[in-house]
Amino acid sequence: MPNPTSTTLDEEVREKVEDRKAYVGVIQRLSKASVDKHWEAYADIPWDDPDFKVDPNDPRWILPPIDRLGATEWYRSQPEHVQAQIGLWRVATMMKIGLQFENLLKRGLLAYAYKLPNGSPEFRYVLHETTEECHHAMMFQEFVNRTEMPIKGMPRSLDIIAQVAPHIPRISTELFFVFVLGGEDPIDYFQRQTIKGGQVKHPLQEKILRIHIAEEARHISFARHYLKHRVPRINPVRRKALSVLSPLILGLMARIMLAPPGTMVRHFNIPKDVIREAYSKNDAWNGEMKNCVAKVRDLAAEIGMVDGFSRRLWQAVGLWDEPQKKAQKTGKAAK
């Protein structure tokens, strides 16, 4: 299998899909890439390598600067082994939430594939993606198991709401893929930032993240191009509904999925004012929240899902920034 530890990271495909032929061409390239470049959770990760051992007291788990809790005086005043345990809990929680989200995603993708007609190019790609997501779930859960920490994953409030997700394709496939990007883009952003900034110190974490980033580049590419192809062609009422729901979905998912879980806060007795200092009242973190949904926000503007009312919703949830116009390009994801 390809080496996921190269110095570059696979980027998503970005192309114009002005007609069905161009859109199908993107899907076929993504399907080919899934054949040419993929990983298996228990074949391509050396779990029993001594260098990959998970030790909760390993200082390599100490939170990097991108996680604002790590910059607080309270965190820096903790013994090194406590800082490491908090950092490992954060990493394991992100993986647990990731596998839970991908469970919902797989069920929704299969519901979408169920009704596709014979000969549909989407069918093959969706099954490739579902297979890859199964391996992601296995490697994430194996990592969580090896921490031996009581990791819960999604907070109950998000979990209850998220159970609706697998049924969304029966109502609106466009809304489902907005949900997909709402779960994938924020985590992908932070994973890329930590890798590019050299902030991942443990080899097991780095290997898992690089595999995940490489394959998620294709998954995000598919969802984005599906919306590019479909949304301009749906009726104005449905498009208006998407423009209203998109910022609400992103506002809920990005903050809940990326915030420290209550179980961790209680386990380590982290004061509430420290959490406020690090996250809710932190301008730098709020800026990162805007950045982590920038691609989805720009896409919404590109395909006619931002008007005066929806812009105010993006502002209300604290995620608005002026869309950036970027040149169309083809990334490495489908090479």
DRENMARVO-786080 format. One record per residue: residue in three letters; residue number from 1; x, y, z of N, C-alpha, C in turn; chain. Coordinates in pm, whole numbers, plus 50000, padded with zeros to 5 digits. Example, Ala and Ser with C-alpha at 12.3 -4.5 7.8 and 13.67 -1.06 7.14 Angstrom:
BEGIN
PT  donu  zavo     nX     nY     nZ    caX    caY    caZ     cX     cY     cZ  milum
PT   ALA     1  51319  49431  50780  51230  49550  50780  51320  49670  50780      A
PT   SER     2  51285  49775  50708  51367  49894  50714  51290  50003  50787      A
//
This chain:
BEGIN
PT  donu  zavo     nX     nY     nZ    caX    caY    caZ     cX     cY     cZ  milum
PT   MET     1  50082  49880  50000  50000  50000  50000  50086  50126  50000      A
PT   PRO     2  50033  50239  49957  50110  50363  49954  50158  50402  50092      A
PT   ASN     3  50268  50476  50094  50324  50523  50220  50254  50651  50264      A
PT   PRO     4  50181  50648  50379  50107  50768  50421  50192  50866  50500      A
PT   THR     5  50323  50842  50510  50408  50928  50593  50494  51021  50509      A
PT   SER     6  50455  51045  50383  50530  51139  50300  50513  51280  50356      A
PT   THR     7  50596  51371  50306  50594  51507  50361  50476  51589  50311      A
PT   THR     8  50410  51544  50206  50294  51617  50153  50165  51548  50193      A
PT   LEU     9  50058  51624  50193  49927  51571  50225  49838  51577  50101      A
PT   ASP    10  49762  51470  50079  49670  51469  49966  49566  51579  49983      A
PT   GLU    11  49537  51646  49873  49436  51753  49874  49312  51704  49799      A
PT   GLU    12  49201  51767  49828  49078  51731  49760  49082  51776  49615      A
PT   VAL    13  48997  51715  49535  48981  51754  49395  48891  51876  49390      A
PT   ARG    14  48927  51973  49307  48842  52091  49288  48831  52118  49139      A
PT   GLU    15  48716  52090  49084  48695  52112  48942  48555  52170  48919      A
PT   LYS    16  48541  52235  48806  48409  52280  48765  48331  52159  48716      A
PT   VAL    17  48204  52155  48750  48119  52044  48703  47996  52107  48638      A
PT   GLU    18  48021  52172  48525  47914  52246  48459  47812  52155  48391      A
PT   ASP    19  47849  52031  48367  47754  51938  48307  47774  51800  48368      A
PT   ARG    20  47686  51710  48333  47688  51575  48388  47817  51501  48350      A
PT   LYS    21  47866  51523  48229  47987  51454  48184  48107  51489  48273      A
PT   ALA    22  48123  51617  48304  48235  51659  48389  48221  51602  48530      A
PT   TYR    23  48098  51603  48580  48071  51549  48714  48103  51400  48721      A
PT   VAL    24  48058  51324  48621  48085  51180  48617  48234  51154  48606      A
PT   GLY    25  48305  51239  48531  48449  51224  48518  48520  51233  48653      A
PT   VAL    26  48475  51326  48738  48533  51339  48872  48507  51213  48954      A
PT   ILE    27  48384  51162  48948  48350  51042  49026  48433  50922  48981      A
PT   GLN    28  48452  50907  48851  48529  50794  48801  48674  50803  48845      A
PT   ARG    29  48730  50922  48847  48867  50939  48894  48879  50909  49043      A
PT   LEU    30  48778  50949  49121  48781  50919  49264  48771  50769  49288      A
PT   SER    31  48688  50700  49209  48676  50555  49223  48808  50486  49190      A
PT   LYS    32  48874  50531  49084  49004  50473  49047  49106  50497  49156      A
PT   ALA    33  49104  50616  49215  49199  50648  49322  49177  50558  49443      A
PT   SER    34  49051  50523  49470  49022  50434  49583  49079  50294  49560      A
PT   VAL    35  49091  50252  49435  49151  50124  49402  49303  50133  49412      A
PT   ASP    36  49358  50244  49361  49503  50258  49352  49569  50294  49486      A
PT   LYS    37  49494  50358  49573  49557  50414  49693  49462  50401  49811      A
PT   HIS    38  49478  50293  49887  49392  50273  50003  49470  50194  50109      A
PT   TRP    39  49417  50192  50230  49483  50125  50342  49384  50038  50418      A
PT   GLU    40  49436  49934  50485  49354  49850  50570  49401  49864  50714      A
PT   ALA    41  49305  49874  50805  49335  49907  50945  49432  49810  51011      A
PT   TYR    42  49420  49681  50982  49503  49582  51052  49614  49525  50965      A
PT   ALA    43  49626  49576  50842  49736  49531  50756  49843  49637  50741      A
PT   ASP    44  49805  49764  50752  49896  49872  50720  49938  49957  50839      A
PT   ILE    45  49894  49920  50959  49938  49988  51080  50004  49884  51170      A
PT   PRO    46  50133  49902  51205  50204  49803  51289  50168  49821  51436      A
PT   TRP    47  50051  49777  51474  49999  49803  51608  50092  49752  51719      A
PT   ASP    48  50161  49643  51695  50244  49584  51800  50389  49629  51796      A
PT   ASP    49  50420  49722  51710  50554  49782  51708  50577  49854  51841      A
PT   PRO    50  50687  49827  51911  50711  49895  52040  50706  50047  52031      A
PT   ASP    51  50746  50104  51915  50743  50249  51899  50600  50304  51894      A
PT   PHE    52  50502  50215  51867  50363  50258  51855  50283  50236  51984      A
PT   LYS    53  50350  50196  52089  50283  50170  52217  50217  50299  52268      A
PT   VAL    54  50098  50284  52324  50025  50399  52380  50044  50401  52530      A
PT   ASP    55  50121  50498  52577  50145  50519  52720  50079  50650  52759      A
PT   PRO    56  49978  50647  52848  49907  50771  52883  49995  50879  52942      A
PT   ASN    57  50111  50842  52994  50201  50941  53056  50310  50990  52961      A
PT   ASP    58  50305  50947  52838  50404  50986  52738  50391  51136  52710      A
PT   PRO    59  50496  51214  52729  50487  51360  52707  50455  51399  52563      A
PT   ARG    60  50464  51305  52471  50430  51336  52331  50281  51361  52312      A
PT   TRP    61  50200  51327  52415  50056  51355  52407  50019  51495  52456      A
PT   ILE    62  50114  51569  52508  50084  51703  52559  50023  51787  52447      A
PT   LEU    63  49918  51862  52480  49840  51935  52381  49925  52033  52301      A
PT   PRO    64  49907  52036  52169  49979  52133  52086  49910  52269  52093      A
PT   PRO    65  49976  52373  52045  49921  52508  52053  49786  52528  51985      A
PT   ILE    66  49755  52448  51881  49629  52468  51811  49509  52439  51902      A
PT   ASP    67  49528  52355  52006  49422  52332  52103  49442  52432  52216      A
PT   ARG    68  49351  52527  52228  49373  52643  52314  49379  52609  52463      A
PT   LEU    69  49328  52490  52500  49341  52450  52640  49489  52439  52678      A
PT   GLY    70  49570  52395  52581  49712  52379  52607  49785  52510  52634      A
PT   ALA    71  49724  52622  52598  49787  52752  52619  49747  52816  52751      A
PT   THR    72  49652  52755  52823  49606  52817  52947  49707  52797  53060      A
PT   GLU    73  49709  52889  53152  49799  52879  53267  49765  52757  53351      A
PT   TRP    74  49634  52727  53363  49592  52611  53440  49655  52483  53384      A
PT   TYR    75  49648  52466  53253  49702  52345  53191  49853  52337  53207      A
PT   ARG    76  49921  52447  53183  50067  52448  53192  50117  52426  53334      A
PT   SER    77  50029  52453  53432  50070  52435  53572  50053  52290  53619      A
PT   GLN    78  49989  52207  53538  49969  52067  53577  50098  51987  53561      A
PT   PRO    79  50115  51879  53640  50231  51792  53620  50234  51739  53477      A
PT   GLU    80  50352  51710  53429  50366  51668  53290  50281  51547  53257      A
PT   HIS    81  50272  51450  53349  50195  51329  53319  50045  51361  53309      A
PT   VAL    82  49997  51460  53384  49856  51500  53375  49831  51570  53242      A
PT   GLN    83  49924  51657  53201  49911  51722  53071  49905  51616  52959      A
PT   ALA    84  49988  51513  52971  49990  51407  52870  49857  51330  52868      A
PT   GLN    85  49804  51299  52986  49678  51225  52992  49562  51307  52934      A
PT   ILE    86  49559  51435  52962  49455  51521  52904  49468  51525  52752      A
PT   GLY    87  49593  51536  52704  49615  51538  52560  49573  51409  52493      A
PT   LEU    88  49606  51295  52555  49566  51166  52498  49414  51152  52499      A
PT   TRP    89  49350  51198  52606  49204  51191  52614  49141  51270  52499      A
PT   ARG    90  49200  51388  52470  49149  51471  52360  49163  51398  52226      A
PT   VAL    91  49280  51338  52202  49304  51267  52077  49207  51149  52064      A
PT   ALA    92  49195  51071  52172  49107  50954  52168  48961  50993  52151      A
PT   THR    93  48921  51105  52212  48783  51151  52197  48754  51189  52052      A
PT   MET    94  48848  51258  51988  48829  51294  51847  48814  51170  51761      A
PT   MET    95  48891  51065  51794  48880  50942  51715  48748  50870  51742      A
PT   LYS    96  48704  50871  51867  48577  50807  51900  48461  50880  51833      A
PT   ILE    97  48463  51013  51839  48359  51090  51771  48366  51065  51621      A
PT   GLY    98  48489  51055  51569  48506  51029  51427  48443  50898  51385      A
PT   LEU    99  48465  50792  51461  48409  50662  51422  48258  50660  51441      A
PT   GLN   100  48207  50734  51541  48062  50742  51559  47997  50818  51444      A
PT   PHE   101  48060  50930  51405  48007  51005  51291  48012  50920  51164      A
PT   GLU   102  48123  50847  51145  48134  50767  51025  48037  50650  51025      A
PT   ASN   103  47995  50604  51142  47889  50504  51149  47760  50559  51090      A
PT   LEU   104  47726  50682  51130  47607  50748  51076  47622  50772  50927      A
PT   LEU   105  47743  50814  50888  47770  50841  50747  47753  50716  50663      A
PT   LYS   106  47809  50605  50708  47799  50480  50631  47653  50439  50611      A
PT   ARG   107  47575  50450  50719  47433  50412  50707  47361  50502  50608      A
PT   GLY   108  47394  50631  50610  47332  50724  50515  47376  50698  50372      A
PT   LEU   109  47505  50669  50353  47555  50640  50219  47489  50515  50161      A
PT   LEU   110  47472  50414  50245  47408  50291  50196  47261  50315  50164      A
PT   ALA   111  47196  50400  50242  47056  50435  50211  47049  50509  50078      A
PT   TYR   112  47147  50596  50054  47153  50668  49927  47180  50572  49812      A
PT   ALA   113  47276  50480  49831  47311  50385  49725  47196  50289  49693      A
PT   TYR   114  47115  50261  49793  47006  50163  49779  46912  50199  49664      A
PT   LYS   115  46889  50327  49645  46791  50370  49545  46854  50413  49412      A
PT   LEU   116  46987  50400  49400  47051  50441  49276  47020  50342  49164      A
PT   PRO   117  47002  50390  49042  46970  50301  48930  47091  50223  48882      A
PT   ASN   118  47067  50117  48809  47175  50041  48747  47261  50134  48662      A
PT   GLY   119  47391  50111  48664  47480  50192  48581  47521  50324  48642      A
PT   SER   120  47473  50354  48763  47506  50480  48826  47653  50482  48870      A
PT   PRO   121  47733  50581  48826  47873  50586  48870  47884  50618  49019      A
PT   GLU   122  47782  50684  49075  47783  50714  49218  47782  50587  49302      A
PT   PHE   123  47715  50483  49254  47703  50360  49332  47841  50303  49365      A
PT   ARG   124  47925  50291  49262  48058  50232  49284  48137  50318  49383      A
PT   TYR   125  48137  50450  49362  48218  50533  49451  48168  50527  49595      A
PT   VAL   126  48038  50533  49614  47981  50529  49749  48021  50401  49822      A
PT   LEU   127  48026  50289  49749  48069  50164  49813  48218  50165  49844      A
PT   HIS   128  48298  50226  49758  48441  50245  49791  48454  50326  49920      A
PT   GLU   129  48381  50435  49926  48391  50522  50044  48344  50449  50169      A
PT   THR   130  48237  50374  50159  48187  50300  50275  48290  50200  50325      A
PT   THR   131  48358  50133  50233  48463  50038  50271  48576  50109  50345      A
PT   GLU   132  48617  50223  50293  48725  50299  50357  48684  50348  50496      A
PT   GLU   133  48559  50391  50508  48511  50438  50638  48508  50323  50740      A
PT   CYS   134  48482  50201  50695  48486  50086  50787  48627  50069  50844      A
PT   HIS   135  48728  50083  50759  48865  50071  50808  48901  50187  50900      A
PT   HIS   136  48850  50307  50872  48874  50419  50963  48817  50388  51101      A
PT   ALA   137  48695  50337  51102  48631  50306  51230  48712  50202  51307      A
PT   MET   138  48764  50101  51237  48843  49998  51305  48972  50055  51362      A
PT   MET   139  49041  50140  51285  49168  50192  51337  49144  50293  51449      A
PT   PHE   140  49037  50371  51441  49005  50464  51549  48970  50389  51677      A
PT   GLN   141  48887  50285  51665  48847  50211  51784  48964  50136  51846      A
PT   GLU   142  49051  50082  51762  49169  50013  51815  49256  50110  51894      A
PT   PHE   143  49270  50232  51843  49347  50333  51916  49282  50363  52050      A
PT   VAL   144  49151  50385  52050  49078  50414  52174  49095  50300  52274      A
PT   ASN   145  49084  50176  52226  49099  50061  52315  49236  50060  52382      A
PT   ARG   146  49339  50098  52309  49475  50092  52362  49504  50203  52462      A
PT   THR   147  49421  50306  52467  49440  50409  52570  49394  50359  52707      A
PT   GLU   148  49299  50263  52708  49237  50212  52830  49171  50324  52911      A
PT   MET   149  49125  50426  52841  49054  50537  52905  48904  50522  52878      A
PT   PRO   150  48819  50571  52968  48674  50558  52950  48619  50663  52853      A
PT   ILE   151  48658  50650  52726  48622  50749  52625  48478  50725  52579      A
PT   LYS   152  48397  50830  52582  48255  50820  52546  48225  50867  52404      A
PT   GLY   153  48300  50964  52354  48272  51015  52220  48173  51129  52221      A
PT   MET   154  48073  51121  52132  47978  51230  52117  47904  51257  52247      A
PT   PRO   155  47883  51386  52281  47795  51416  52394  47654  51371  52361      A
PT   ARG   156  47576  51339  52465  47444  51284  52443  47356  51374  52357      A
PT   SER   157  47369  51506  52375  47284  51598  52299  47308  51584  52148      A
PT   LEU   158  47436  51575  52109  47467  51559  51967  47430  51420  51918      A
PT   ASP   159  47451  51319  52000  47422  51182  51960  47274  51164  51927      A
PT   ILE   160  47187  51223  52009  47043  51211  51986  47004  51275  51854      A
PT   ILE   161  47058  51395  51830  47027  51466  51705  47085  51390  51585      A
PT   ALA   162  47207  51339  51601  47278  51276  51490  47210  51148  51442      A
PT   GLN   163  47131  51082  51526  47067  50958  51485  46968  50978  51370      A
PT   VAL   164  46932  51103  51345  46843  51134  51232  46919  51125  51100      A
PT   ALA   165  47051  51146  51105  47131  51161  50984  47117  51047  50883      A
PT   PRO   166  47120  50918  50923  47112  50812  50822  46981  50813  50742      A
PT   HIS   167  46879  50880  50794  46750  50883  50726  46734  51004  50634      A
PT   ILE   168  46828  51099  50643  46816  51222  50564  46815  51196  50414      A
PT   PRO   169  46896  51100  50359  46893  51079  50214  46755  51044  50159      A
PT   ARG   170  46667  50989  50243  46532  50957  50196  46451  51084  50170      A
PT   ILE   171  46493  51193  50234  46422  51321  50220  46496  51414  50124      A
PT   SER   172  46628  51427  50145  46707  51518  50063  46853  51473  50065      A
PT   THR   173  46901  51426  49950  47042  51387  49943  47132  51510  49956      A
PT   GLU   174  47085  51625  49908  47165  51747  49920  47187  51783  50067      A
PT   LEU   175  47083  51775  50147  47095  51804  50289  47188  51703  50357      A
PT   PHE   176  47180  51578  50315  47267  51476  50374  47413  51508  50349      A
PT   PHE   177  47447  51552  50228  47587  51579  50200  47634  51711  50263      A
PT   VAL   178  47543  51801  50295  47580  51915  50379  47617  51865  50518      A
PT   PHE   179  47538  51772  50570  47568  51710  50699  47704  51639  50695      A
PT   VAL   180  47732  51569  50585  47859  51500  50569  47975  51598  50581      A
PT   LEU   181  47967  51708  50507  48075  51807  50511  48081  51875  50648      A
PT   GLY   182  47967  51888  50714  47966  51947  50847  48043  51863  50948      A
PT   GLY   183  48047  51731  50926  48123  51644  51015  48266  51624  50972      A
PT   GLU   184  48290  51623  50840  48423  51590  50789  48516  51709  50780      A
PT   ASP   185  48466  51823  50733  48555  51937  50709  48621  51992  50835      A
PT   PRO   186  48547  52015  50946  48613  52069  51065  48724  51979  51119      A
PT   ILE   187  48698  51848  51126  48800  51756  51177  48918  51748  51080      A
PT   ASP   188  48889  51746  50950  48995  51743  50850  49084  51867  50863      A
PT   TYR   189  49023  51982  50886  49099  52106  50901  49199  52095  51017      A
PT   PHE   190  49152  52051  51133  49240  52045  51249  49345  51936  51235      A
PT   GLN   191  49310  51825  51172  49410  51721  51150  49521  51771  51058      A
PT   ARG   192  49484  51842  50953  49583  51896  50861  49671  52000  50930      A
PT   GLN   193  49610  52085  51011  49687  52188  51080  49791  52126  51174      A
PT   THR   194  49751  52022  51246  49845  51961  51341  49958  51890  51269      A
PT   ILE   195  49927  51824  51155  50032  51756  51079  50126  51857  51015      A
PT   LYS   196  50068  51957  50947  50151  52055  50877  50237  52135  50974      A
PT   GLY   197  50186  52159  51094  50260  52236  51192  50360  52153  51271      A
PT   GLY   198  50372  52024  51238  50465  51938  51310  50427  51918  51456      A
PT   GLN   199  50294  51928  51485  50249  51923  51624  50211  51782  51669      A
PT   VAL   200  50216  51686  51578  50189  51546  51615  50323  51479  51643      A
PT   LYS   201  50342  51433  51764  50470  51379  51807  50474  51227  51814      A
PT   HIS   202  50358  51164  51833  50356  51018  51849  50338  50951  51712      A
PT   PRO   203  50422  50851  51677  50415  50791  51543  50284  50721  51512      A
PT   LEU   204  50218  50662  51612  50091  50596  51586  49985  50698  51548      A
PT   GLN   205  49978  50806  51623  49881  50910  51591  49908  50967  51451      A
PT   GLU   206  50035  50990  51420  50067  51048  51288  50028  50954  51175      A
PT   LYS   207  50054  50825  51193  50021  50728  51087  49870  50725  51064      A
PT   ILE   208  49792  50721  51172  49646  50717  51161  49594  50844  51094      A
PT   LEU   209  49645  50959  51136  49597  51085  51080  49631  51096  50932      A
PT   ARG   210  49750  51055  50894  49787  51066  50753  49701  50974  50665      A
PT   ILE   211  49671  50855  50711  49581  50766  50637  49443  50830  50626      A
PT   HIS   212  49395  50881  50737  49262  50941  50738  49254  51062  50646      A
PT   ILE   213  49353  51149  50653  49353  51269  50569  49354  51231  50421      A
PT   ALA   214  49436  51132  50383  49449  51093  50243  49316  51044  50187      A
PT   GLU   215  49246  50960  50263  49120  50904  50211  49005  51003  50227      A
PT   GLU   216  49008  51084  50332  48903  51184  50348  48909  51289  50238      A
PT   ALA   217  49026  51311  50179  49034  51405  50067  48940  51362  49955      A
PT   ARG   218  48931  51232  49931  48838  51182  49828  48694  51195  49874      A
PT   HIS   219  48668  51160  50001  48530  51164  50050  48475  51306  50046      A
PT   ILE   220  48557  51401  50088  48515  51542  50086  48497  51588  49941      A
PT   SER   221  48585  51541  49852  48574  51578  49710  48440  51532  49653      A
PT   PHE   222  48400  51409  49687  48274  51359  49633  48156  51441  49684      A
PT   ALA   223  48150  51465  49814  48038  51541  49870  48033  51681  49811      A
PT   ARG   224  48149  51744  49796  48152  51880  49744  48106  51885  49598      A
PT   HIS   225  48154  51791  49517  48115  51793  49376  47970  51749  49357      A
PT   TYR   226  47922  51662  49444  47779  51627  49437  47694  51752  49457      A
PT   LEU   227  47729  51832  49558  47652  51954  49585  47670  52056  49472      A
PT   LYS   228  47791  52066  49418  47814  52157  49306  47726  52120  49186      A
PT   HIS   229  47712  51992  49163  47635  51944  49049  47485  51955  49073      A
PT   ARG   230  47441  51924  49193  47298  51913  49220  47229  52043  49261      A
PT   VAL   231  47290  52118  49352  47219  52232  49413  47176  52336  49311      A
PT   PRO   232  47260  52374  49212  47213  52473  49115  47095  52426  49032      A
PT   ARG   233  47067  52296  49034  46960  52240  48950  46830  52212  49026      A
PT   ILE   234  46831  52227  49159  46709  52201  49235  46623  52327  49239      A
PT   ASN   235  46497  52309  49276  46407  52425  49273  46443  52525  49383      A
PT   PRO   236  46407  52651  49365  46448  52757  49458  46402  52736  49602      A
PT   VAL   237  46288  52670  49622  46238  52648  49758  46332  52553  49832      A
PT   ARG   238  46371  52444  49768  46463  52349  49831  46599  52413  49854      A
PT   ARG   239  46644  52495  49758  46774  52561  49775  46769  52660  49891      A
PT   LYS   240  46656  52728  49906  46641  52821  50018  46646  52746  50150      A
PT   ALA   241  46579  52631  50156  46581  52551  50278  46724  52509  50313      A
PT   LEU   242  46801  52468  50211  46940  52431  50234  47022  52549  50285      A
PT   SER   243  46995  52668  50230  47071  52786  50271  47045  52821  50417      A
PT   VAL   244  46926  52789  50466  46891  52817  50605  46948  52709  50697      A
PT   LEU   245  46937  52583  50656  46979  52473  50742  47131  52458  50751      A
PT   SER   246  47202  52493  50644  47347  52470  50641  47422  52539  50755      A
PT   PRO   247  47404  52672  50777  47478  52733  50888  47436  52679  51024      A
PT   LEU   248  47309  52638  51038  47264  52582  51166  47332  52448  51193      A
PT   ILE   249  47342  52365  51088  47409  52235  51101  47556  52255  51133      A
PT   LEU   250  47623  52343  51058  47766  52366  51081  47791  52427  51218      A
PT   GLY   251  47705  52521  51258  47723  52585  51387  47712  52488  51502      A
PT   LEU   252  47621  52392  51491  47603  52292  51595  47716  52191  51594      A
PT   MET   253  47744  52134  51477  47837  52022  51470  47981  52063  51499      A
PT   ALA   254  48025  52175  51441  48165  52213  51458  48199  52237  51604      A
PT   ARG   255  48115  52308  51676  48147  52343  51814  48133  52224  51909      A
PT   ILE   256  48027  52145  51891  48008  52032  51983  48112  51924  51958      A
PT   MET   257  48142  51897  51830  48237  51790  51799  48379  51825  51840      A
PT   LEU   258  48412  51955  51840  48551  51994  51867  48573  52044  52009      A
PT   ALA   259  48467  52062  52085  48482  52109  52223  48524  51993  52313      A
PT   PRO   260  48595  52021  52424  48633  51914  52517  48508  51847  52575      A
PT   PRO   261  48506  51715  52582  48387  51645  52634  48371  51666  52784      A
PT   GLY   262  48246  51665  52828  48218  51683  52970  48284  51577  53057      A
PT   THR   263  48295  51454  53006  48358  51347  53085  48504  51381  53115      A
PT   MET   264  48574  51440  53017  48713  51477  53038  48724  51593  53137      A
PT   VAL   265  48636  51691  53122  48637  51807  53211  48616  51763  53355      A
PT   ARG   266  48522  51670  53376  48493  51622  53512  48606  51534  53564      A
PT   HIS   267  48662  51448  53478  48765  51354  53521  48889  51427  53571      A
PT   PHE   268  48925  51535  53503  49047  51608  53540  49016  51735  53621      A
PT   ASN   269  48889  51751  53658  48848  51867  53740  48894  51999  53678      A
PT   ILE   270  48869  52013  53548  48907  52136  53479  48804  52243  53514      A
PT   PRO   271  48846  52357  53571  48751  52462  53609  48675  52517  53489      A
PT   LYS   272  48550  52553  53510  48467  52605  53402  48525  52732  53342      A
PT   ASP   273  48586  52816  53428  48642  52940  53374  48762  52913  53283      A
PT   VAL   274  48831  52800  53303  48942  52763  53215  48888  52723  53078      A
PT   ILE   275  48778  52648  53076  48715  52609  52950  48667  52733  52875      A
PT   ARG   276  48608  52828  52947  48562  52952  52882  48682  53029  52827      A
PT   GLU   277  48789  53035  52905  48909  53106  52861  48967  53043  52735      A
PT   ALA   278  48966  52911  52728  49029  52841  52617  48944  52838  52492      A
PT   TYR   279  48810  52836  52510  48723  52814  52395  48619  52924  52376      A
PT   SER   280  48514  52923  52453  48401  53012  52424  48437  53159  52427      A
PT   LYS   281  48531  53199  52512  48569  53339  52523  48707  53367  52462      A
PT   ASN   282  48749  53282  52373  48883  53292  52316  48873  53334  52169      A
PT   ASP   283  48920  53454  52137  48911  53504  52000  48988  53418  51902      A
PT   ALA   284  49105  53366  51945  49184  53282  51855  49109  53153  51821      A
PT   TRP   285  49045  53092  51923  48969  52969  51898  48847  52998  51810      A
PT   ASN   286  48780  53110  51836  48665  53146  51753  48708  53169  51609      A
PT   GLY   287  48829  53223  51591  48881  53238  51455  48906  53104  51389      A
PT   GLU   288  48956  53007  51467  48977  52873  51413  48844  52807  51375      A
PT   MET   289  48740  52836  51453  48609  52782  51419  48563  52832  51282      A
PT   LYS   290  48585  52959  51255  48550  53014  51123  48635  52948  51014      A
PT   ASN   291  48763  52929  51044  48853  52870  50944  48818  52726  50912      A
PT   CYS   292  48774  52651  51014  48752  52507  50993  48629  52479  50907      A
PT   VAL   293  48541  52577  50890  48424  52558  50803  48434  52645  50679      A
PT   ALA   294  48551  52705  50655  48565  52800  50545  48534  52737  50409      A
PT   LYS   295  48577  52612  50389  48554  52550  50258  48405  52526  50234      A
PT   VAL   296  48334  52485  50337  48190  52463  50322  48119  52596  50301      A
PT   ARG   297  48160  52696  50376  48099  52830  50364  48123  52886  50223      A
PT   ASP   298  48246  52871  50172  48277  52919  50038  48196  52843  49933      A
PT   LEU   299  48181  52712  49954  48102  52632  49861  47957  52680  49860      A
PT   ALA   300  47902  52706  49978  47763  52753  49987  47745  52881  49907      A
PT   ALA   301  47841  52972  49918  47832  53098  49842  47844  53071  49693      A
PT   GLU   302  47931  52979  49654  47955  52948  49513  47832  52892  49444      A
PT   ILE   303  47754  52810  49515  47641  52741  49450  47506  52803  49485      A
PT   GLY   304  47508  52928  49532  47382  53001  49551  47309  52970  49679      A
PT   MET   305  47383  52930  49786  47319  52899  49912  47344  53006  50019      A
PT   VAL   306  47387  53124  49976  47405  53235  50069  47332  53357  50017      A
PT   ASP   307  47236  53405  50094  47168  53530  50065  47170  53615  50193      A
PT   GLY   308  47098  53725  50193  47101  53814  50309  47059  53745  50437      A
PT   PHE   309  46953  53663  50430  46902  53598  50551  46999  53490  50599      A
PT   SER   310  47046  53405  50507  47137  53298  50549  47271  53354  50597      A
PT   ARG   311  47313  53466  50539  47437  53528  50588  47423  53568  50734      A
PT   ARG   312  47306  53621  50770  47284  53659  50910  47284  53537  51000      A
PT   LEU   313  47239  53422  50948  47245  53298  51028  47390  53254  51049      A
PT   TRP   314  47471  53261  50943  47613  53230  50958  47676  53321  51063      A
PT   GLN   315  47638  53449  51061  47691  53543  51159  47642  53509  51300      A
PT   ALA   316  47515  53470  51310  47456  53440  51441  47524  53321  51508      A
PT   VAL   317  47567  53223  51429  47634  53106  51488  47785  53128  51498      A
PT   GLY   318  47832  53248  51463  47972  53284  51481  48066  53225  51379      A
PT   LEU   319  48016  53188  51261  48100  53121  51162  48112  53197  51030      A
PT   TRP   320  48064  53321  51026  48068  53393  50899  48203  53460  50876      A
PT   ASP   321  48248  53454  50752  48361  53531  50704  48338  53545  50554      A
PT   GLU   322  48392  53648  50494  48369  53669  50352  48430  53554  50272      A
PT   PRO   323  48352  53494  50180  48404  53382  50100  48527  53423  50020      A
PT   GLN   324  48618  53328  50006  48739  53351  49928  48721  53292  49789      A
PT   LYS   325  48756  53368  49689  48749  53317  49552  48881  53251  49519      A
PT   LYS   326  48874  53123  49487  48996  53046  49460  48989  52988  49320      A
PT   ALA   327  49105  52977  49261  49112  52917  49127  49078  52770  49134      A
PT   GLN   328  49009  52721  49030  48978  52580  49025  49107  52502  49003      A
PT   LYS   329  49121  52391  49072  49243  52311  49055  49213  52165  49083      A
PT   THR   330  49301  52080  49038  49290  51938  49066  49397  51902  49167      A
PT   GLY   331  49357  51850  49281  49452  51811  49385  49502  51671  49363      A
PT   LYS   332  49581  51621  49458  49643  51491  49445  49549  51377  49477      A
PT   ALA   333  49431  51406  49530  49345  51300  49579  49309  51199  49473      A
PT   ALA   334  49298  51242  49348  49253  51150  49245  49362  51114  49145      A
PT   LYS   335  49486  51138  49183  49594  51103  49090  49624  50955  49096      A
//
